[in-house]
Amino acid sequence: TLGMLISDNETRDQLKGTVAALYDIVDKSNRMVVQLEAGVEYLTRHDEYLGNVNLQIMPNDRKLYYFGVSNKPFGRSSTTTKEYTIIDHTNPANNQSYTEKVKKTEEDYLAFSIQYGYSFFDHHLRMRAGLFDSQLGFAVDWFPLDDRSLRLTFEASDSFRDAYDGSYRATVRYHFLDNFYVLAGMDDIGVTERRSFSIGAGITIIDNDIKTLLGAVSLGNIVN
């Protein structure tokens, strides 16, 4: 019977452990923030639009896990170097060598971002590192206001495949009405032919259903 099961020490200990695990899951779920964002930016110099969608998981008020996908209108570029030598068989001293560099740029493509972030100084400063639009990089976010509605960001990333692939970006972003934001900044600061002002806007959704789903997955792992 139920009374006999509860009176059994081993069963009682297992029950206590299960209840403690459930409380832990509920507590972590209540503290975790899951955020969906979708936005678009306009590059004024190139008359191009950048779209992005991302999922941000914050298990507590300091840690951030960021997953995103965006379109890159300029494509990926790579440089191939070829060396040629013109040989004078009658007089080797007249041999000539020259180098040719060929830069190839792919068409538009989707880029992916996977980042880890951590906050410092009462959450006014956040450091991020990982993949930024399919390139390795890091970022610094500064929140001068206590409500974190204003964010100043500097990002630096590089594919390390091409001397001209480095990307530096600075933006100012402002949140309003809880779910919307506007931004302005400078893209590709280090590349003269791609440098451009950018303006944009987006929507932010904190989805309680996603929190519930993630909590259910954790509960399933405990039960199994």
Secondary structure, DSSP 8 states (H G I E B T S, - for coil): -HHHHHHSHHHHHHHHHHHHHHHHHHHHHHH-EEEEEEEEEEETTTTEEEEEEEEEEESSSSEEEEEEEEEETT--EEEEEEEEEE--SS-GGG-EEEEEEEEEE---EEEEEEEEEEEETTTTEEEEEEEETTEEEEEEEE--STT--EEEEEEEEE-SSSTT--EEEEEEEEEETTTEEEEEEEE-TT-TTT-EEEEEEEEEEE-HHHHHHHHHHHHHHHH-
